[in-house]
Amino acid sequence: MKCKKALKIIGIILGIAAVAAGVYVAITKIKAKKEAANDEENYVSCSCCEAE
């Protein structure tokens, strides 16, 4: 009985950790997309560099 109870607790902890990891990955991907969009918006072409 104690072994089953311990395995259930470990399973719950692993499930919570998996959800937390998934949320972390999703947030980092969203942040990366926003930063990439901001970089494109702030890009200014330089005519002196295009002449080369």
C-alpha positions as CSV (number, residue, x, y, z in Angstrom):
1,M,0.0,0.0,0.0
2,K,2.7,2.4,0.9
3,C,4.6,1.7,-2.4
4,K,1.5,2.5,-4.4
5,K,0.9,5.7,-2.5
6,A,4.5,6.8,-3.0
7,L,4.3,6.0,-6.8
8,K,1.1,8.1,-7.1
9,I,2.8,11.1,-5.4
10,I,5.9,10.7,-7.6
11,G,3.6,10.5,-10.7
12,I,1.7,13.7,-9.6
13,I,5.0,15.6,-9.1
14,L,6.3,14.4,-12.5
15,G,3.1,15.5,-14.1
16,I,3.3,18.9,-12.6
17,A,6.9,19.2,-13.6
18,A,6.0,18.3,-17.2
19,V,3.3,20.9,-17.3
20,A,5.6,23.5,-15.9
21,A,8.3,22.6,-18.5
22,G,5.7,22.8,-21.3
23,V,4.6,26.3,-20.2
24,Y,8.2,27.5,-19.9
25,V,9.0,26.3,-23.5
26,A,5.8,27.9,-24.8
27,I,6.6,31.2,-23.1
28,T,10.2,31.3,-24.4
29,K,9.0,30.6,-28.0
30,I,6.4,33.4,-27.8
31,K,9.0,35.8,-26.4
32,A,11.5,34.8,-29.2
33,K,8.8,35.5,-31.8
34,K,8.0,38.9,-30.3
35,E,11.7,39.9,-30.1
36,A,12.2,38.8,-33.8
37,A,9.2,40.9,-34.8
38,N,10.6,43.9,-32.9
39,D,14.0,43.5,-34.6
40,E,12.3,43.7,-38.0
41,E,10.3,46.7,-37.0
42,N,13.4,48.6,-35.8
43,Y,15.5,47.7,-38.8
44,V,16.7,50.7,-40.8
45,S,18.6,50.0,-44.0
46,C,21.8,51.9,-44.6
47,S,22.4,53.2,-48.1
48,C,26.1,53.4,-47.5
49,C,26.2,49.6,-46.8
50,E,24.1,48.8,-49.9
51,A,26.7,50.5,-52.2
52,E,29.3,47.9,-51.5
